[in-house]
Amino acid sequence: MAQEIILLIMGFIIATASSMIGLGGGVLIVPSLILFFGVSPQKAVAISLLAMSGTTISAAFGYIRHGLVDYKLAVLYDIMDIPGVIVGAYLTVLIPSNVLAGIC
């Protein structure tokens, strides 16, 4: 139970900081899960994507509400994100866990 509470607090802090400065939370969540909690790199990446989805959606609504969104650039990024996500997910299956842990 203590580990779950630590993970919840850590996730909240990382998500808050990440949404304020526009940093992808995976930069902090993935290494933390691998190094401190012994989660496999593949699972850590999946957990990070799920955890940061809520933060990303929330931050996007805030930026839209304040008129800070360049829609043309956003569409371009989204178009380029899709192949990147597919290739990245495929590579996490192909690359051995110890190599992924070294990269993170």
Sequence and secondary structure as in RCSB ss.txt:
>XXXX:A:sequence
MAQEIILLIMGFIIATASSMIGLGGGVLIVPSLILFFGVSPQKAVAISLLAMSGTTISAAFGYIRHGLVDYKLAV
LYDIMDIPGVIVGAYLTVLIPSNVLAGIC
>XXXX:A:secstr
 HHHHHHHHHHHHHHHHHHHHT  THHHHHHHHHHHH   HHHHHHHHHHHHHHHHHHHHHHHHHTT   HHHHH
HHHHHHHHHHHHHHHHHHHS HHHHHHH 
